[in-house]
């Protein structure tokens, strides 16, 4: 079967690997789509991901597919169900000389019935808990792949106490930043201003409900943003670089809550983030993706996520997909895997 392999820094190729062999608690999945995560995937490919990675590995974490086989001890999945985050090599594991960066860019993968394994006293990799909840049967492959990222941000924003008096500054115009804008407005924020690449100003306002936009390259970007909102109640950094975190720091007033979702320079920004944590309220950025399925599905049925992607491309064009994203031609691409 085909899978996207990263064999070294900036070395990505589609290659043949062996089929996964499900164990007693595993489900074999025919993967049919995987969305491209511009931030995480690109950072991993470039070798800049802040956590260790062992080459070669199978890439991809926004995958989806249908269960086609279940192990004899599986109790919480069944054949025909649509699942998310299946991996050809599952997170935290290795096989045939390949390690995993979630392993979703592949024709086949697996999910594990981690709850059944835990109940039986078997060793259960906690990293696999995130894929434990199937999606409803009528969700199509493209929407299902996109739901991974959408449910991540939904799970964060729904915990934030937002109302008509909330004034939110969002740094970043990647998919995460734009979803923060969308969900903050959905949950009642009175004003949301996105600070980012002006290429995406129109889409930020039209599709992701930003009230205003500031070009991050403008020398007066800080002044412009603060003039729009006055004193921000929340500042969200969806980029996580040294520059973006330091810029976020300049936007904070005494009672402004801060959260950093981006991890580009996670280690380098630790001291600054720790300093902010000691002096400002913190936004809880931990995700609870599995428990948002019902809420996400209700919104999906209402058409809430319509048009929130740019292209569907064949898996074999994965290199061009990353190139298009790097050129800032698009915000979100889904790869169709046959």
RALIN-V495243 format. One line per field, one symbol per residue. ss: DSSP state (h for helix, s for strand, l for the rest). burial: I if it has 16 or more other C-alpha atoms within 10 Angstrom, else O. Layout:
ss: ???
burial: ???
This chain:
ss: lsssssssllsssssslllllllllssssssssssllhhhhhhhhhllllllllllsssllssssssssslllllllllllsssllslllllllsllssssslllslssssslhhhhhhllllllhhhhhhlllslllllhhhhhhhhhhhhhhhhhlllllllllssssslllhhhhhhhhhhhhllllsssssslhhhhhhhhhlllllsssslllllhhhhhhhhhllllssssllllhhhhhhhhhhlllllsssslllllllllhhhhhhhhhhllsllllllhhhhhhhhhhhhhlllllllllsssshhhhhhhhhhhhllllllssssll
burial: OIIIIIIIOOOIIIOOIOOIOIOOIIIIIIIIIIIIIIIIIIIIIOIOIOOOOOIIIIIIIIIIIIIIIIIOOIOOIIOOIIIIIIIIIIIOOOOOOIIIIIIIIIIIIIIIIIIIIOOOOOOIOOOIIIIIIIIOOOOOIIIIIIIIIIIIIIIIIOOIOIOOOIIIIIIIIIIIIIIIIIIIIIIOIIIIIIIIIOOIIOIIIOIIIIIIIIIIOOOOIIOIIOOIIOIIIIIIIIIIIIOIIOIIIOIIOOOIIIIIIIIIIIOOIOOOIOOIOOOIIIIOIOIOIIOIIOOIIOOIOOOOIOOIIOOIIOIIOIOOIIOOIOOOOIIIIIIIIO
